[in-house]
Amino acid sequence: MTSAQPQTSPLDETAVEAAGRDPLVLLVGSALAWLLVSGALALVASIQLHTPAFMAGCSLLNYGHTRALQETAFIYGWVANVGLGLALWILGRLGGHPLRAANWVMVGAVFWNLGVTVGLVGIAVGDATSLPRLEMPGYAQPLLLAAYGAIGVAGVLAWTDRRRPVLFAAQWYAVASLFLFPWIFSVAQVMLVWVPVHGVLQAIVEGWFAQSLWTLWMAPLGLAGAYYVIPKVTGRVLPAYDLASLGFWCLLFIGGWTGGRHLIGGPVPAWISTIAIVTSAILLSHYLIVFLNLRAAYRGGGAALAFIAFGVTAYVVGGFVDAATAMRVIAVRTQFTFFDEAQQQLAVYGGVSMMLLGTLYYALPRLTGRPWASARLLSWHLVLSFLGLVLLVVTLAAAGVVQGGDLNHAQASFATIAADTRPWLRSASAAQGILLLGNCLLAVNFARTVGCGRIRVVKEALTS
């Protein structure tokens, strides 16, 4: 079992790092650049919610463009780059082979980020699709799919050529994310962009894609890192590891069926939302198993486990909140309000992103061969991330509750709703600023760590 593996040295470099250091560092560095871009755009979009005149003279950065740009940069820039890089690193380490096809990863990383850039430019000039989590224009999407295939070659080889016959939970989630994304993304391309379906079916496919992208791709990327790092750092057996396979298959078979919860009360057959309500309740077993296995993170120390512990908490709490808000009696007050945004931030930023950050804090010293350059910057990033995310989720949830209450009163005007939610939205903007500041500290720490590592390598080459 993975959980029985002993704790290793902070600088335990293996053949995986020696073979794949450059492409993996490129993926991580690109991810951090997109994280800063998405953070700046999130701050602008948040300010525009309570101060519509902010940047009103810039047509490229109106709220619709800014919101689409931010979501695309975060999901396809930050989560995809860092998630793929860490998944390849984990598969290589657990497979026992040096990372193969590193040149393919390098080429794929370059073209993936080129595709994201093309997509963002297309959104900015007005070519967005207006589809949630798929706003990029159709001409950018095939490039992303081809680049993803090039990156995935290394993951497939690490999986098929593994030396150890035993499979670990971290491998399950990493491989699942590698294989499921092309299926989800290509189906959405065909049915929503290239040969779009019409009417009610379009709303159903949109809901399926938005939910599947989260449950079947982003969540497994975060869980792969958590299942790998926690046993390594704590040196302890995961307490409910025998149930880990049940939680894994439950997520894979049930996760995509919960997308209909976004369509409650919409012009779709009632049985679709009913299935989503039932599957959201069934999926709670997955969240319970994840908590039982990964609760060991709360008893560890260090930044890696702190981020992962926060991410596990947000992931599990977010799952229970999703199940609760899927109930029609609650959805009538929370649906189509800022509460939906609070749920998304709790799940994607609080759950997946925090687990990926924790894995990154564990992995980078092994990729570069040296510890993080500044422990102080690391500590401040931890504090600012926790403070910013809690403030963001709480304020958006409060704004959603207020907004939902006003929307259920016919006499409440739009001006009244805007005035009631404005104080909470201002606090949410402050939270976005805090998160952006923390991520700037992370980027500086990363640049110093990688830069010092390069300088050390050059000096050793010159003196040898």
C-alpha positions as CSV (number, residue, x, y, z in Angstrom):
1,M,0.0,0.0,0.0
2,T,1.2,3.5,-0.7
3,S,0.3,4.5,2.8
4,A,3.0,2.2,4.2
5,Q,5.8,4.0,2.4
6,P,8.2,5.7,4.8
7,Q,8.8,9.4,4.9
8,T,11.6,10.5,2.6
9,S,14.3,13.1,2.6
10,P,13.2,16.6,1.5
11,L,15.7,16.3,-1.4
12,D,15.2,12.7,-2.4
13,E,15.9,13.1,-6.1
14,T,15.1,10.1,-8.2
15,A,15.4,9.2,-11.9
16,V,12.0,10.8,-12.5
17,E,13.3,14.2,-11.6
18,A,16.5,13.7,-13.6
19,A,14.6,12.8,-16.8
20,G,11.6,15.1,-16.5
21,R,12.8,18.2,-14.5
22,D,12.6,20.7,-17.4
23,P,9.2,19.9,-18.8
24,L,7.6,19.5,-15.3
25,V,9.1,22.8,-14.1
26,L,7.8,24.4,-17.3
27,L,4.3,23.2,-16.6
28,V,4.5,24.4,-13.0
29,G,5.9,27.8,-14.0
30,S,3.3,28.3,-16.6
31,A,0.6,27.4,-14.1
32,L,1.8,30.0,-11.7
33,A,1.8,32.7,-14.4
34,W,-1.8,31.8,-15.2
35,L,-2.7,31.8,-11.6
36,L,-1.6,35.4,-11.3
37,V,-3.4,36.4,-14.5
38,S,-6.6,34.8,-13.2
39,G,-6.2,36.4,-9.8
40,A,-5.9,39.9,-11.3
41,L,-8.9,39.2,-13.6
42,A,-10.9,37.9,-10.6
43,L,-10.2,41.0,-8.7
44,V,-11.4,43.2,-11.6
45,A,-14.6,41.2,-12.1
46,S,-15.3,41.3,-8.3
47,I,-15.0,45.0,-8.2
48,Q,-17.3,45.4,-11.2
49,L,-20.1,43.6,-9.4
50,H,-20.4,46.3,-6.8
51,T,-18.9,49.2,-8.8
52,P,-20.2,48.9,-12.4
53,A,-18.4,52.0,-13.5
54,F,-15.0,50.4,-12.8
55,M,-13.2,50.1,-16.1
56,A,-16.5,50.8,-17.9
57,G,-14.6,52.6,-20.7
58,C,-12.6,49.4,-21.6
59,S,-14.7,47.2,-23.8
60,L,-12.2,44.3,-23.7
61,L,-12.6,44.2,-19.9
62,N,-16.3,44.5,-19.4
63,Y,-17.7,42.1,-16.8
64,G,-18.8,39.4,-19.3
65,H,-15.3,39.3,-20.8
66,T,-13.5,39.5,-17.5
67,R,-15.4,36.7,-15.9
68,A,-14.9,34.4,-18.9
69,L,-11.2,35.3,-19.1
70,Q,-10.7,34.6,-15.4
71,E,-12.5,31.3,-15.4
72,T,-10.6,30.1,-18.5
73,A,-7.2,31.2,-17.2
74,F,-7.8,29.5,-13.8
75,I,-9.1,26.2,-15.1
76,Y,-7.1,25.7,-18.3
77,G,-4.1,27.7,-17.2
78,W,-3.5,27.1,-13.6
79,V,-5.3,23.8,-12.7
80,A,-4.5,22.0,-16.0
81,N,-0.8,22.9,-16.0
82,V,0.0,22.2,-12.4
83,G,-2.3,19.3,-12.2
84,L,-0.8,17.6,-15.3
85,G,2.7,18.3,-14.1
86,L,2.1,16.8,-10.7
87,A,0.2,13.9,-12.0
88,L,3.1,12.9,-14.3
89,W,5.5,13.3,-11.5
90,I,3.4,11.0,-9.2
91,L,3.0,8.4,-11.9
92,G,6.7,8.4,-12.6
93,R,7.6,8.0,-9.0
94,L,5.1,5.3,-8.2
95,G,5.9,3.5,-11.5
96,G,9.6,3.3,-10.7
97,H,10.8,4.4,-14.1
98,P,12.4,7.6,-15.3
99,L,9.8,9.8,-16.9
100,R,9.7,8.8,-20.6
101,A,8.7,11.0,-23.6
102,A,9.8,14.1,-21.8
103,N,10.3,15.9,-25.1
104,W,6.6,15.2,-25.9
105,V,5.7,16.8,-22.6
106,M,7.8,19.9,-23.4
107,V,6.2,20.3,-26.8
108,G,2.7,19.6,-25.4
109,A,3.2,22.2,-22.6
110,V,4.2,24.9,-25.1
111,F,1.3,24.3,-27.4
112,W,-1.2,23.9,-24.5
113,N,-0.3,27.3,-23.2
114,L,-0.3,28.7,-26.7
115,G,-3.9,27.3,-27.1
116,V,-4.9,28.9,-23.8
117,T,-3.5,32.2,-25.0
118,V,-5.4,32.0,-28.3
119,G,-8.5,31.1,-26.4
120,L,-8.2,34.1,-24.1
121,V,-7.5,36.5,-27.0
122,G,-10.6,35.1,-28.8
123,I,-12.7,35.7,-25.7
124,A,-11.4,39.2,-25.3
125,V,-12.3,40.1,-28.9
126,G,-15.8,38.7,-28.6
127,D,-15.5,35.2,-30.0
128,A,-16.5,33.5,-26.7
129,T,-19.0,30.6,-26.8
130,S,-20.9,31.7,-23.7
131,L,-20.8,28.1,-22.4
132,P,-19.9,27.7,-18.7
133,R,-16.3,26.5,-18.4
134,L,-16.0,26.2,-22.2
135,E,-15.9,29.9,-23.2
136,M,-12.9,29.5,-25.5
137,P,-13.8,29.8,-29.2
138,G,-14.0,26.7,-31.3
139,Y,-10.7,27.4,-33.2
140,A,-8.7,27.2,-30.0
141,Q,-10.1,24.0,-28.6
142,P,-8.6,21.4,-31.1
143,L,-5.1,22.8,-30.3
144,L,-5.7,22.2,-26.6
145,L,-6.9,18.6,-27.3
146,A,-3.8,17.8,-29.4
147,A,-1.4,19.4,-26.8
148,Y,-3.1,17.4,-24.1
149,G,-2.5,14.2,-26.0
150,A,1.2,15.0,-26.3
151,I,1.5,15.6,-22.6
152,G,-0.5,12.5,-21.8
153,V,1.9,10.2,-23.7
154,A,4.3,10.4,-20.7
155,G,1.6,9.5,-18.3
156,V,0.4,6.5,-20.4
157,L,4.0,5.2,-20.6
158,A,4.5,5.7,-16.9
159,W,1.4,3.7,-16.2
160,T,1.9,0.8,-18.7
161,D,5.7,0.4,-18.0
162,R,5.5,0.5,-14.2
163,R,7.8,-1.8,-12.4
164,R,5.6,-2.4,-9.4
165,P,2.5,-4.7,-9.9
166,V,0.7,-3.1,-6.9
167,L,-1.5,-0.1,-7.8
168,F,-1.9,2.8,-5.5
169,A,-4.8,5.2,-4.9
170,A,-2.8,8.1,-6.2
171,Q,-2.2,6.3,-9.5
172,W,-5.9,5.6,-9.9
173,Y,-6.9,9.2,-9.6
174,A,-4.0,10.5,-11.8
175,V,-4.7,8.0,-14.6
176,A,-8.4,8.6,-14.4
177,S,-7.9,12.4,-14.9
178,L,-5.5,11.8,-17.8
179,F,-8.0,9.6,-19.7
180,L,-11.3,11.2,-18.8
181,F,-10.5,14.8,-19.9
182,P,-10.2,14.0,-23.6
183,W,-13.5,12.3,-23.6
184,I,-15.3,15.0,-21.6
185,F,-13.7,17.8,-23.7
186,S,-14.3,16.2,-27.1
187,V,-17.9,15.4,-26.4
188,A,-18.6,18.9,-25.3
189,Q,-16.8,20.3,-28.4
190,V,-18.9,18.2,-30.8
191,M,-22.3,18.6,-29.1
192,L,-21.9,22.2,-28.0
193,V,-19.6,23.9,-30.5
194,W,-19.0,22.0,-33.8
195,V,-22.4,20.4,-34.3
196,P,-24.4,22.0,-31.5
197,V,-27.5,20.4,-30.2
198,H,-30.6,22.6,-29.7
199,G,-33.3,23.2,-27.2
200,V,-33.5,21.4,-23.9
201,L,-30.7,19.0,-24.8
202,Q,-28.2,21.8,-25.0
203,A,-28.9,22.8,-21.4
204,I,-28.5,19.2,-20.3
205,V,-25.2,18.7,-22.1
206,E,-23.9,22.0,-20.7
207,G,-24.8,20.9,-17.1
208,W,-23.1,17.5,-17.7
209,F,-19.9,19.1,-19.0
210,A,-19.6,21.7,-16.3
211,Q,-20.1,19.1,-13.6
212,S,-18.0,16.4,-15.2
213,L,-15.1,18.8,-15.7
214,W,-15.1,19.3,-11.9
215,T,-15.9,15.8,-10.6
216,L,-14.1,13.6,-13.2
217,W,-11.0,15.8,-14.0
218,M,-10.2,18.5,-11.6
219,A,-11.1,16.6,-8.4
220,P,-9.0,13.5,-9.3
221,L,-6.0,15.7,-10.0
222,G,-6.2,17.2,-6.5
223,L,-6.9,13.8,-4.8
224,A,-4.0,12.1,-6.6
225,G,-1.6,14.6,-4.9
226,A,-3.3,14.3,-1.5
227,Y,-3.2,10.4,-1.6
228,Y,0.5,10.5,-2.5
229,V,1.8,13.3,-0.2
230,I,0.0,12.5,3.1
231,P,1.5,9.0,3.6
232,K,4.9,10.2,2.5
233,V,5.0,13.0,5.0
234,T,3.3,11.3,8.0
235,G,4.9,7.9,7.4
236,R,1.6,6.3,8.5
237,V,-0.9,3.9,6.9
238,L,-4.0,5.5,5.7
239,P,-6.7,4.5,8.2
240,A,-9.4,3.4,5.7
241,Y,-7.3,2.5,2.7
242,D,-9.3,-0.6,2.0
243,L,-12.3,1.6,1.2
244,A,-10.3,3.9,-1.1
245,S,-11.3,1.9,-4.2
246,L,-14.9,2.2,-3.3
247,G,-14.6,6.0,-3.1
248,F,-12.8,6.1,-6.4
249,W,-15.3,4.1,-8.4
250,C,-18.2,5.9,-6.7
251,L,-16.8,9.2,-8.0
252,L,-16.2,7.9,-11.5
253,F,-19.6,6.3,-12.0
254,I,-21.8,8.8,-10.0
255,G,-19.9,12.1,-10.4
256,G,-21.1,13.0,-13.9
257,W,-24.8,12.3,-13.1
258,T,-25.0,15.2,-10.6
259,G,-24.9,17.9,-13.2
260,G,-28.7,18.1,-13.4
261,R,-28.8,19.8,-10.0
262,H,-28.0,23.0,-11.9
263,L,-31.2,22.6,-13.9
264,I,-33.7,22.4,-11.0
265,G,-36.7,24.5,-11.9
266,G,-35.5,24.9,-15.5
267,P,-37.3,23.9,-18.7
268,V,-36.1,20.3,-18.6
269,P,-37.8,17.0,-17.7
270,A,-38.2,16.8,-13.9
271,W,-36.6,13.3,-13.8
272,I,-33.2,14.8,-14.8
273,S,-33.0,17.0,-11.8
274,T,-34.4,14.2,-9.6
275,I,-31.6,11.9,-10.7
276,A,-29.1,14.6,-9.9
277,I,-30.6,15.0,-6.4
278,V,-30.3,11.2,-5.7
279,T,-26.8,10.9,-7.1
280,S,-25.6,13.9,-5.1
281,A,-26.8,12.1,-2.0
282,I,-25.1,8.8,-3.1
283,L,-21.9,10.7,-3.8
284,L,-21.7,11.6,-0.1
285,S,-20.2,8.2,0.5
286,H,-17.2,9.2,-1.7
287,Y,-16.6,12.3,0.4
288,L,-16.9,10.3,3.7
289,I,-14.3,7.8,2.4
290,V,-12.0,10.7,1.3
291,F,-12.2,12.3,4.7
292,L,-11.6,9.0,6.6
293,N,-8.5,8.3,4.6
294,L,-7.0,11.8,4.4
295,R,-7.8,13.1,7.9
296,A,-4.2,12.1,8.7
297,A,-3.2,15.4,7.2
298,Y,-4.6,17.2,10.3
299,R,-2.1,15.5,12.5
300,G,1.0,16.3,10.4
301,G,3.1,19.4,10.1
302,G,4.6,21.6,7.4
303,A,3.1,23.7,4.6
304,A,2.4,20.8,2.3
305,L,0.1,19.1,4.8
306,A,-1.5,22.4,5.9
307,F,-2.6,23.2,2.4
308,I,-3.8,19.6,1.8
309,A,-5.7,19.5,5.1
310,F,-7.5,22.8,4.2
311,G,-8.2,21.4,0.7
312,V,-9.6,18.1,2.0
313,T,-11.8,20.1,4.4
314,A,-13.1,22.4,1.6
315,Y,-13.6,19.4,-0.7
316,V,-15.6,17.4,1.8
317,V,-17.6,20.4,3.1
318,G,-18.3,21.4,-0.5
319,G,-19.6,18.0,-1.4
320,F,-22.1,18.1,1.5
321,V,-23.1,21.7,0.6
322,D,-23.7,20.5,-3.0
323,A,-25.9,17.7,-1.8
324,A,-27.9,20.1,0.4
325,T,-28.4,22.7,-2.2
326,A,-29.6,20.1,-4.7
327,M,-32.7,19.7,-2.6
328,R,-35.5,21.7,-4.2
329,V,-36.6,23.3,-1.0
330,I,-33.1,24.9,-0.6
331,A,-32.4,25.4,-4.3
332,V,-35.4,27.8,-4.5
333,R,-33.4,30.3,-2.4
334,T,-29.8,29.6,-3.5
335,Q,-30.0,28.8,-7.2
336,F,-29.0,31.6,-9.6
337,T,-27.5,33.7,-6.8
338,F,-24.0,34.4,-5.5
339,F,-24.3,31.3,-3.4
340,D,-23.5,29.3,-6.6
341,E,-20.3,31.3,-6.9
342,A,-19.5,30.6,-3.3
343,Q,-19.9,26.8,-3.9
344,Q,-17.7,27.0,-6.9
345,Q,-15.0,28.8,-5.1
346,L,-15.2,26.4,-2.2
347,A,-14.9,23.4,-4.5
348,V,-12.5,24.5,-7.1
349,Y,-10.2,27.0,-5.3
350,G,-10.7,25.6,-1.7
351,G,-10.7,22.0,-2.6
352,V,-8.8,21.2,-5.8
353,S,-6.4,24.2,-5.8
354,M,-5.4,23.9,-2.2
355,M,-4.6,20.2,-2.6
356,L,-2.6,21.0,-5.7
357,L,-0.7,23.7,-3.8
358,G,0.1,21.3,-1.0
359,T,1.4,18.8,-3.5
360,L,3.4,21.5,-5.2
361,Y,5.1,22.5,-1.9
362,Y,6.1,18.9,-1.5
363,A,7.2,18.2,-5.1
364,L,9.2,21.3,-6.1
365,P,12.1,20.7,-3.7
366,R,12.5,17.2,-5.3
367,L,12.2,18.6,-8.8
368,T,14.8,21.4,-8.2
369,G,17.1,19.5,-5.8
370,R,16.9,22.2,-3.2
371,P,14.4,23.4,-0.6
372,W,12.1,26.4,-1.1
373,A,14.1,29.6,-1.1
374,S,12.1,31.5,1.6
375,A,10.3,29.9,4.5
376,R,8.9,33.3,5.4
377,L,7.2,33.7,1.9
378,L,5.9,30.2,2.3
379,S,4.3,31.0,5.7
380,W,2.8,34.3,4.5
381,H,1.3,32.5,1.4
382,L,-0.3,30.0,3.7
383,V,-1.8,32.6,6.0
384,L,-3.0,34.8,3.1
385,S,-4.5,31.9,1.2
386,F,-6.5,30.6,4.2
387,L,-7.7,34.1,5.2
388,G,-8.6,35.1,1.6
389,L,-10.5,31.9,0.8
390,V,-12.5,31.8,4.0
391,L,-13.4,35.5,3.6
392,L,-14.3,35.0,0.0
393,V,-16.6,31.9,0.5
394,V,-18.3,33.4,3.6
395,T,-19.0,36.8,1.9
396,L,-20.3,35.3,-1.3
397,A,-22.5,32.8,0.5
398,A,-23.9,35.7,2.6
399,A,-24.5,37.8,-0.5
400,G,-26.3,34.8,-2.1
401,V,-28.6,34.3,0.9
402,V,-29.5,38.0,0.9
403,Q,-30.0,38.0,-2.9
404,G,-32.1,34.8,-2.8
405,G,-34.3,36.3,-0.1
406,D,-34.9,39.4,-2.2
407,L,-35.5,37.5,-5.4
408,N,-38.3,35.6,-3.7
409,H,-40.1,38.9,-3.0
410,A,-41.8,40.3,-6.1
411,Q,-41.7,43.9,-4.7
412,A,-37.9,43.9,-4.4
413,S,-36.4,45.9,-7.2
414,F,-33.0,45.4,-8.9
415,A,-31.7,48.5,-7.1
416,T,-32.7,47.1,-3.8
417,I,-31.1,43.8,-4.4
418,A,-27.8,45.5,-5.5
419,A,-27.8,47.7,-2.4
420,D,-28.4,44.8,-0.1
421,T,-25.6,42.7,-1.6
422,R,-23.0,45.5,-2.1
423,P,-21.4,45.4,1.4
424,W,-20.8,41.6,1.0
425,L,-19.5,42.0,-2.5
426,R,-17.0,44.6,-1.4
427,S,-15.7,42.2,1.2
428,A,-15.4,39.6,-1.5
429,S,-13.3,42.0,-3.5
430,A,-11.0,42.4,-0.5
431,A,-10.7,38.6,-0.3
432,Q,-9.7,38.4,-4.0
433,G,-7.0,41.0,-3.3
434,I,-5.7,39.0,-0.4
435,L,-5.6,35.8,-2.5
436,L,-3.8,37.6,-5.3
437,L,-1.2,39.0,-2.9
438,G,-0.6,35.5,-1.5
439,N,-0.2,34.0,-5.0
440,C,2.3,36.8,-5.9
441,L,4.4,35.7,-2.9
442,L,4.2,32.1,-4.2
443,A,5.4,33.2,-7.6
444,V,8.4,35.1,-6.2
445,N,9.3,32.1,-4.0
446,F,9.1,29.8,-7.0
447,A,11.2,32.0,-9.2
448,R,13.9,32.3,-6.5
449,T,13.9,28.5,-5.8
450,V,14.1,27.6,-9.5
451,G,16.6,30.4,-10.3
452,C,18.9,29.5,-7.5
453,G,18.8,25.9,-8.6
454,R,19.8,26.8,-12.2
455,I,22.6,29.0,-10.9
456,R,23.9,26.1,-8.8
457,V,23.8,23.7,-11.7
458,V,25.8,26.2,-13.9
459,K,28.4,26.7,-11.2
460,E,28.8,22.9,-10.8
461,A,29.2,22.5,-14.6
462,L,31.9,25.2,-14.7
463,T,33.9,23.8,-11.8
464,S,33.8,20.2,-13.0
